[in-house]
Amino acid sequence: MAFGKRNSYSSVAKERLKLVLIHDRAGTSPSSNILQMLRKDIFAVISKYFDVVESDFDLEIKNT
């Protein structure tokens, strides 16, 4: 695994998470497009380390 690629994935995921938090703090709901990109990034990272079937992968975000 190339470390440059790993840092790239983490920086993209970090930026998308920041966008979700900004929307949350502003009191607006993030667009489904951002959540879909975040879901894909999280799935990509998890699937590197575990055998995961995408149809069985579910991501739930709760605001408490």
mmCIF file as gemmi writes it, N, C-alpha and C atoms, coordinates in Angstrom:
data_model
loop_
_atom_site.group_PDB
_atom_site.id
_atom_site.type_symbol
_atom_site.label_atom_id
_atom_site.label_alt_id
_atom_site.label_comp_id
_atom_site.label_asym_id
_atom_site.label_entity_id
_atom_site.label_seq_id
_atom_site.pdbx_PDB_ins_code
_atom_site.Cartn_x
_atom_site.Cartn_y
_atom_site.Cartn_z
_atom_site.occupancy
_atom_site.B_iso_or_equiv
_atom_site.pdbx_formal_charge
_atom_site.auth_seq_id
_atom_site.auth_asym_id
_atom_site.pdbx_PDB_model_num
ATOM 1 N N . MET Axp A 1 ? 0.846 -1.173 0 1 0 ? 1 A 1
ATOM 2 C CA . MET Axp A 1 ? 0 0 0 1 0 ? 1 A 1
ATOM 3 C C . MET Axp A 1 ? 0.892 1.237 0 1 0 ? 1 A 1
ATOM 4 N N . ALA Axp A 2 ? 0.594 2.155 -0.848 1 0 ? 2 A 1
ATOM 5 C CA . ALA Axp A 2 ? 1.371 3.39 -0.909 1 0 ? 2 A 1
ATOM 6 C C . ALA Axp A 2 ? 0.849 4.367 0.134 1 0 ? 2 A 1
ATOM 7 N N . PHE Axp A 3 ? 1.764 4.948 0.888 1 0 ? 3 A 1
ATOM 8 C CA . PHE Axp A 3 ? 1.339 5.859 1.943 1 0 ? 3 A 1
ATOM 9 C C . PHE Axp A 3 ? 0.71 7.126 1.382 1 0 ? 3 A 1
ATOM 10 N N . GLY Axp A 4 ? 1.155 7.591 0.233 1 0 ? 4 A 1
ATOM 11 C CA . GLY Axp A 4 ? 0.571 8.773 -0.385 1 0 ? 4 A 1
ATOM 12 C C . GLY Axp A 4 ? -0.892 8.584 -0.703 1 0 ? 4 A 1
ATOM 13 N N . LYS Axp A 5 ? -1.245 7.402 -1.163 1 0 ? 5 A 1
ATOM 14 C CA . LYS Axp A 5 ? -2.625 7.094 -1.494 1 0 ? 5 A 1
ATOM 15 C C . LYS Axp A 5 ? -3.473 7.052 -0.225 1 0 ? 5 A 1
ATOM 16 N N . ARG Axp A 6 ? -2.926 6.485 0.824 1 0 ? 6 A 1
ATOM 17 C CA . ARG Axp A 6 ? -3.648 6.398 2.09 1 0 ? 6 A 1
ATOM 18 C C . ARG Axp A 6 ? -3.915 7.786 2.638 1 0 ? 6 A 1
ATOM 19 N N . ASN Axp A 7 ? -2.924 8.654 2.589 1 0 ? 7 A 1
ATOM 20 C CA . ASN Axp A 7 ? -3.118 10.019 3.069 1 0 ? 7 A 1
ATOM 21 C C . ASN Axp A 7 ? -4.139 10.75 2.221 1 0 ? 7 A 1
ATOM 22 N N . SER Axp A 8 ? -4.173 10.471 0.932 1 0 ? 8 A 1
ATOM 23 C CA . SER Axp A 8 ? -5.143 11.105 0.048 1 0 ? 8 A 1
ATOM 24 C C . SER Axp A 8 ? -6.565 10.701 0.442 1 0 ? 8 A 1
ATOM 25 N N . TYR Axp A 9 ? -6.794 9.405 0.671 1 0 ? 9 A 1
ATOM 26 C CA . TYR Axp A 9 ? -8.112 8.939 1.087 1 0 ? 9 A 1
ATOM 27 C C . TYR Axp A 9 ? -8.532 9.587 2.405 1 0 ? 9 A 1
ATOM 28 N N . SER Axp A 10 ? -7.626 9.631 3.35 1 0 ? 10 A 1
ATOM 29 C CA . SER Axp A 10 ? -7.981 10.182 4.654 1 0 ? 10 A 1
ATOM 30 C C . SER Axp A 10 ? -8.249 11.681 4.569 1 0 ? 10 A 1
ATOM 31 N N . SER Axp A 11 ? -7.501 12.4 3.745 1 0 ? 11 A 1
ATOM 32 C CA . SER Axp A 11 ? -7.727 13.841 3.642 1 0 ? 11 A 1
ATOM 33 C C . SER Axp A 11 ? -9.063 14.143 2.957 1 0 ? 11 A 1
ATOM 34 N N . VAL Axp A 12 ? -9.429 13.341 1.959 1 0 ? 12 A 1
ATOM 35 C CA . VAL Axp A 12 ? -10.721 13.54 1.297 1 0 ? 12 A 1
ATOM 36 C C . VAL Axp A 12 ? -11.856 13.236 2.274 1 0 ? 12 A 1
ATOM 37 N N . ALA Axp A 13 ? -11.739 12.147 3.005 1 0 ? 13 A 1
ATOM 38 C CA . ALA Axp A 13 ? -12.768 11.794 3.983 1 0 ? 13 A 1
ATOM 39 C C . ALA Axp A 13 ? -12.864 12.855 5.074 1 0 ? 13 A 1
ATOM 40 N N . LYS Axp A 14 ? -11.735 13.38 5.491 1 0 ? 14 A 1
ATOM 41 C CA . LYS Axp A 14 ? -11.712 14.414 6.522 1 0 ? 14 A 1
ATOM 42 C C . LYS Axp A 14 ? -12.422 15.676 6.039 1 0 ? 14 A 1
ATOM 43 N N . GLU Axp A 15 ? -12.168 16.077 4.797 1 0 ? 15 A 1
ATOM 44 C CA . GLU Axp A 15 ? -12.813 17.265 4.239 1 0 ? 15 A 1
ATOM 45 C C . GLU Axp A 15 ? -14.326 17.067 4.125 1 0 ? 15 A 1
ATOM 46 N N . ARG Axp A 16 ? -14.735 15.884 3.717 1 0 ? 16 A 1
ATOM 47 C CA . ARG Axp A 16 ? -16.177 15.622 3.596 1 0 ? 16 A 1
ATOM 48 C C . ARG Axp A 16 ? -16.85 15.596 4.958 1 0 ? 16 A 1
ATOM 49 N N . LEU Axp A 17 ? -16.161 15.059 5.942 1 0 ? 17 A 1
ATOM 50 C CA . LEU Axp A 17 ? -16.709 15.063 7.29 1 0 ? 17 A 1
ATOM 51 C C . LEU Axp A 17 ? -16.839 16.489 7.808 1 0 ? 17 A 1
ATOM 52 N N . LYS Axp A 18 ? -15.874 17.34 7.49 1 0 ? 18 A 1
ATOM 53 C CA . LYS Axp A 18 ? -15.96 18.755 7.871 1 0 ? 18 A 1
ATOM 54 C C . LYS Axp A 18 ? -17.199 19.404 7.263 1 0 ? 18 A 1
ATOM 55 N N . LEU Axp A 19 ? -17.486 19.087 5.993 1 0 ? 19 A 1
ATOM 56 C CA . LEU Axp A 19 ? -18.673 19.645 5.344 1 0 ? 19 A 1
ATOM 57 C C . LEU Axp A 19 ? -19.957 19.206 6.051 1 0 ? 19 A 1
ATOM 58 N N . VAL Axp A 20 ? -20.014 17.952 6.422 1 0 ? 20 A 1
ATOM 59 C CA . VAL Axp A 20 ? -21.188 17.445 7.139 1 0 ? 20 A 1
ATOM 60 C C . VAL Axp A 20 ? -21.345 18.182 8.471 1 0 ? 20 A 1
ATOM 61 N N . LEU Axp A 21 ? -20.245 18.371 9.182 1 0 ? 21 A 1
ATOM 62 C CA . LEU Axp A 21 ? -20.304 19.072 10.467 1 0 ? 21 A 1
ATOM 63 C C . LEU Axp A 21 ? -20.703 20.536 10.295 1 0 ? 21 A 1
ATOM 64 N N . ILE Axp A 22 ? -20.207 21.182 9.253 1 0 ? 22 A 1
ATOM 65 C CA . ILE Axp A 22 ? -20.578 22.573 8.991 1 0 ? 22 A 1
ATOM 66 C C . ILE Axp A 22 ? -22.075 22.689 8.743 1 0 ? 22 A 1
ATOM 67 N N . HIS Axp A 23 ? -22.62 21.791 7.921 1 0 ? 23 A 1
ATOM 68 C CA . HIS Axp A 23 ? -24.056 21.798 7.661 1 0 ? 23 A 1
ATOM 69 C C . HIS Axp A 23 ? -24.838 21.548 8.946 1 0 ? 23 A 1
ATOM 70 N N . ASP Axp A 24 ? -24.353 20.623 9.755 1 0 ? 24 A 1
ATOM 71 C CA . ASP Axp A 24 ? -25.032 20.296 11 1 0 ? 24 A 1
ATOM 72 C C . ASP Axp A 24 ? -25.049 21.487 11.946 1 0 ? 24 A 1
ATOM 73 N N . ARG Axp A 25 ? -23.929 22.146 12.089 1 0 ? 25 A 1
ATOM 74 C CA . ARG Axp A 25 ? -23.841 23.293 13 1 0 ? 25 A 1
ATOM 75 C C . ARG Axp A 25 ? -24.606 24.496 12.486 1 0 ? 25 A 1
ATOM 76 N N . ALA Axp A 26 ? -24.777 24.584 11.182 1 0 ? 26 A 1
ATOM 77 C CA . ALA Axp A 26 ? -25.529 25.697 10.601 1 0 ? 26 A 1
ATOM 78 C C . ALA Axp A 26 ? -27.039 25.466 10.709 1 0 ? 26 A 1
ATOM 79 N N . GLY Axp A 27 ? -27.426 24.27 11.137 1 0 ? 27 A 1
ATOM 80 C CA . GLY Axp A 27 ? -28.84 23.967 11.302 1 0 ? 27 A 1
ATOM 81 C C . GLY Axp A 27 ? -29.514 23.53 10.019 1 0 ? 27 A 1
ATOM 82 N N . THR Axp A 28 ? -28.747 23.241 8.985 1 0 ? 28 A 1
ATOM 83 C CA . THR Axp A 28 ? -29.309 22.752 7.734 1 0 ? 28 A 1
ATOM 84 C C . THR Axp A 28 ? -28.949 21.291 7.572 1 0 ? 28 A 1
ATOM 85 N N . SER Axp A 29 ? -29.728 20.6 6.788 1 0 ? 29 A 1
ATOM 86 C CA . SER Axp A 29 ? -29.411 19.193 6.563 1 0 ? 29 A 1
ATOM 87 C C . SER Axp A 29 ? -28.472 19.091 5.368 1 0 ? 29 A 1
ATOM 88 N N . PRO Axp A 30 ? -27.432 18.282 5.479 1 0 ? 30 A 1
ATOM 89 C CA . PRO Axp A 30 ? -26.504 18.126 4.353 1 0 ? 30 A 1
ATOM 90 C C . PRO Axp A 30 ? -27.192 17.438 3.187 1 0 ? 30 A 1
ATOM 91 N N . SER Axp A 31 ? -26.763 17.768 2.009 1 0 ? 31 A 1
ATOM 92 C CA . SER Axp A 31 ? -27.38 17.152 0.828 1 0 ? 31 A 1
ATOM 93 C C . SER Axp A 31 ? -27.054 15.666 0.804 1 0 ? 31 A 1
ATOM 94 N N . SER Axp A 32 ? -27.918 14.914 0.199 1 0 ? 32 A 1
ATOM 95 C CA . SER Axp A 32 ? -27.699 13.47 0.133 1 0 ? 32 A 1
ATOM 96 C C . SER Axp A 32 ? -26.446 13.138 -0.666 1 0 ? 32 A 1
ATOM 97 N N . ASN Axp A 33 ? -26.035 14.033 -1.572 1 0 ? 33 A 1
ATOM 98 C CA . ASN Axp A 33 ? -24.834 13.806 -2.37 1 0 ? 33 A 1
ATOM 99 C C . ASN Axp A 33 ? -23.599 13.738 -1.471 1 0 ? 33 A 1
ATOM 100 N N . ILE Axp A 34 ? -23.492 14.632 -0.522 1 0 ? 34 A 1
ATOM 101 C CA . ILE Axp A 34 ? -22.359 14.627 0.402 1 0 ? 34 A 1
ATOM 102 C C . ILE Axp A 34 ? -22.379 13.357 1.245 1 0 ? 34 A 1
ATOM 103 N N . LEU Axp A 35 ? -23.54 12.979 1.71 1 0 ? 35 A 1
ATOM 104 C CA . LEU Axp A 35 ? -23.639 11.763 2.52 1 0 ? 35 A 1
ATOM 105 C C . LEU Axp A 35 ? -23.301 10.519 1.706 1 0 ? 35 A 1
ATOM 106 N N . GLN Axp A 36 ? -23.694 10.498 0.436 1 0 ? 36 A 1
ATOM 107 C CA . GLN Axp A 36 ? -23.361 9.353 -0.415 1 0 ? 36 A 1
ATOM 108 C C . GLN Axp A 36 ? -21.856 9.268 -0.639 1 0 ? 36 A 1
ATOM 109 N N . MET Axp A 37 ? -21.198 10.419 -0.85 1 0 ? 37 A 1
ATOM 110 C CA . MET Axp A 37 ? -19.748 10.422 -1.032 1 0 ? 37 A 1
ATOM 111 C C . MET Axp A 37 ? -19.051 9.968 0.245 1 0 ? 37 A 1
ATOM 112 N N . LEU Axp A 38 ? -19.546 10.423 1.39 1 0 ? 38 A 1
ATOM 113 C CA . LEU Axp A 38 ? -18.986 10.025 2.674 1 0 ? 38 A 1
ATOM 114 C C . LEU Axp A 38 ? -19.171 8.523 2.889 1 0 ? 38 A 1
ATOM 115 N N . ARG Axp A 39 ? -20.341 8.002 2.54 1 0 ? 39 A 1
ATOM 116 C CA . ARG Axp A 39 ? -20.612 6.57 2.675 1 0 ? 39 A 1
ATOM 117 C C . ARG Axp A 39 ? -19.647 5.754 1.821 1 0 ? 39 A 1
ATOM 118 N N . LYS Axp A 40 ? -19.425 6.208 0.58 1 0 ? 40 A 1
ATOM 119 C CA . LYS Axp A 40 ? -18.508 5.499 -0.309 1 0 ? 40 A 1
ATOM 120 C C . LYS Axp A 40 ? -17.079 5.522 0.223 1 0 ? 40 A 1
ATOM 121 N N . ASP Axp A 41 ? -16.661 6.664 0.769 1 0 ? 41 A 1
ATOM 122 C CA . ASP Axp A 41 ? -15.31 6.763 1.332 1 0 ? 41 A 1
ATOM 123 C C . ASP Axp A 41 ? -15.138 5.831 2.526 1 0 ? 41 A 1
ATOM 124 N N . ILE Axp A 42 ? -16.124 5.822 3.403 1 0 ? 42 A 1
ATOM 125 C CA . ILE Axp A 42 ? -16.05 4.964 4.59 1 0 ? 42 A 1
ATOM 126 C C . ILE Axp A 42 ? -16.041 3.495 4.165 1 0 ? 42 A 1
ATOM 127 N N . PHE Axp A 43 ? -16.883 3.139 3.19 1 0 ? 43 A 1
ATOM 128 C CA . PHE Axp A 43 ? -16.907 1.76 2.701 1 0 ? 43 A 1
ATOM 129 C C . PHE Axp A 43 ? -15.559 1.374 2.089 1 0 ? 43 A 1
ATOM 130 N N . ALA Axp A 44 ? -14.954 2.283 1.323 1 0 ? 44 A 1
ATOM 131 C CA . ALA Axp A 44 ? -13.661 1.993 0.689 1 0 ? 44 A 1
ATOM 132 C C . ALA Axp A 44 ? -12.587 1.715 1.734 1 0 ? 44 A 1
ATOM 133 N N . VAL Axp A 45 ? -12.58 2.489 2.806 1 0 ? 45 A 1
ATOM 134 C CA . VAL Axp A 45 ? -11.579 2.29 3.853 1 0 ? 45 A 1
ATOM 135 C C . VAL Axp A 45 ? -11.821 0.969 4.583 1 0 ? 45 A 1
ATOM 136 N N . ILE Axp A 46 ? -13.06 0.695 4.944 1 0 ? 46 A 1
ATOM 137 C CA . ILE Axp A 46 ? -13.379 -0.539 5.675 1 0 ? 46 A 1
ATOM 138 C C . ILE Axp A 46 ? -13.09 -1.765 4.813 1 0 ? 46 A 1
ATOM 139 N N . SER Axp A 47 ? -13.405 -1.685 3.522 1 0 ? 47 A 1
ATOM 140 C CA . SER Axp A 47 ? -13.214 -2.843 2.651 1 0 ? 47 A 1
ATOM 141 C C . SER Axp A 47 ? -11.744 -3.155 2.398 1 0 ? 47 A 1
ATOM 142 N N . LYS Axp A 48 ? -10.854 -2.225 2.688 1 0 ? 48 A 1
ATOM 143 C CA . LYS Axp A 48 ? -9.42 -2.51 2.58 1 0 ? 48 A 1
ATOM 144 C C . LYS Axp A 48 ? -8.985 -3.518 3.632 1 0 ? 48 A 1
ATOM 145 N N . TYR Axp A 49 ? -9.619 -3.487 4.783 1 0 ? 49 A 1
ATOM 146 C CA . TYR Axp A 49 ? -9.197 -4.3 5.917 1 0 ? 49 A 1
ATOM 147 C C . TYR Axp A 49 ? -10.111 -5.492 6.204 1 0 ? 49 A 1
ATOM 148 N N . PHE Axp A 50 ? -11.355 -5.445 5.714 1 0 ? 50 A 1
ATOM 149 C CA . PHE Axp A 50 ? -12.317 -6.508 5.966 1 0 ? 50 A 1
ATOM 150 C C . PHE Axp A 50 ? -13.016 -6.875 4.667 1 0 ? 50 A 1
ATOM 151 N N . ASP Axp A 51 ? -13.468 -8.118 4.565 1 0 ? 51 A 1
ATOM 152 C CA . ASP Axp A 51 ? -14.287 -8.536 3.43 1 0 ? 51 A 1
ATOM 153 C C . ASP Axp A 51 ? -15.719 -8.087 3.695 1 0 ? 51 A 1
ATOM 154 N N . VAL Axp A 52 ? -16.15 -7.068 2.967 1 0 ? 52 A 1
ATOM 155 C CA . VAL Axp A 52 ? -17.475 -6.497 3.168 1 0 ? 52 A 1
ATOM 156 C C . VAL Axp A 52 ? -18.205 -6.484 1.834 1 0 ? 52 A 1
ATOM 157 N N . VAL Axp A 53 ? -19.472 -6.891 1.865 1 0 ? 53 A 1
ATOM 158 C CA . VAL Axp A 53 ? -20.322 -6.833 0.678 1 0 ? 53 A 1
ATOM 159 C C . VAL Axp A 53 ? -21.066 -5.498 0.727 1 0 ? 53 A 1
ATOM 160 N N . GLU Axp A 54 ? -20.968 -4.725 -0.338 1 0 ? 54 A 1
ATOM 161 C CA . GLU Axp A 54 ? -21.549 -3.375 -0.321 1 0 ? 54 A 1
ATOM 162 C C . GLU Axp A 54 ? -23.051 -3.395 -0.066 1 0 ? 54 A 1
ATOM 163 N N . SER Axp A 55 ? -23.748 -4.393 -0.562 1 0 ? 55 A 1
ATOM 164 C CA . SER Axp A 55 ? -25.2 -4.456 -0.334 1 0 ? 55 A 1
ATOM 165 C C . SER Axp A 55 ? -25.528 -4.724 1.139 1 0 ? 55 A 1
ATOM 166 N N . ASP Axp A 56 ? -24.583 -5.292 1.89 1 0 ? 56 A 1
ATOM 167 C CA . ASP Axp A 56 ? -24.786 -5.547 3.314 1 0 ? 56 A 1
ATOM 168 C C . ASP Axp A 56 ? -24.294 -4.395 4.187 1 0 ? 56 A 1
ATOM 169 N N . PHE Axp A 57 ? -23.653 -3.411 3.575 1 0 ? 57 A 1
ATOM 170 C CA . PHE Axp A 57 ? -23.079 -2.288 4.308 1 0 ? 57 A 1
ATOM 171 C C . PHE Axp A 57 ? -24.141 -1.225 4.511 1 0 ? 57 A 1
ATOM 172 N N . ASP Axp A 58 ? -24.346 -0.822 5.765 1 0 ? 58 A 1
ATOM 173 C CA . ASP Axp A 58 ? -25.342 0.202 6.08 1 0 ? 58 A 1
ATOM 174 C C . ASP Axp A 58 ? -24.678 1.246 6.974 1 0 ? 58 A 1
ATOM 175 N N . LEU Axp A 59 ? -24.875 2.491 6.635 1 0 ? 59 A 1
ATOM 176 C CA . LEU Axp A 59 ? -24.314 3.592 7.402 1 0 ? 59 A 1
ATOM 177 C C . LEU Axp A 59 ? -25.454 4.434 7.935 1 0 ? 59 A 1
ATOM 178 N N . GLU Axp A 60 ? -25.479 4.616 9.238 1 0 ? 60 A 1
ATOM 179 C CA . GLU Axp A 60 ? -26.541 5.401 9.868 1 0 ? 60 A 1
ATOM 180 C C . GLU Axp A 60 ? -25.904 6.556 10.625 1 0 ? 60 A 1
ATOM 181 N N . ILE Axp A 61 ? -26.35 7.763 10.333 1 0 ? 61 A 1
ATOM 182 C CA . ILE Axp A 61 ? -25.842 8.951 11.011 1 0 ? 61 A 1
ATOM 183 C C . ILE Axp A 61 ? -26.959 9.518 11.86 1 0 ? 61 A 1
ATOM 184 N N . LYS Axp A 62 ? -26.671 9.696 13.128 1 0 ? 62 A 1
ATOM 185 C CA . LYS Axp A 62 ? -27.677 10.201 14.052 1 0 ? 62 A 1
ATOM 186 C C . LYS Axp A 62 ? -27.225 11.534 14.629 1 0 ? 62 A 1
ATOM 187 N N . ASN Axp A 63 ? -28.165 12.39 14.848 1 0 ? 63 A 1
ATOM 188 C CA . ASN Axp A 63 ? -27.909 13.669 15.489 1 0 ? 63 A 1
ATOM 189 C C . ASN Axp A 63 ? -28.515 13.608 16.88 1 0 ? 63 A 1
ATOM 190 N N . THR Axp A 64 ? -27.645 13.624 17.896 1 0 ? 64 A 1
ATOM 191 C CA . THR Axp A 64 ? -28.162 13.527 19.272 1 0 ? 64 A 1
ATOM 192 C C . THR Axp A 64 ? -27.866 14.794 20.045 1 0 ? 64 A 1
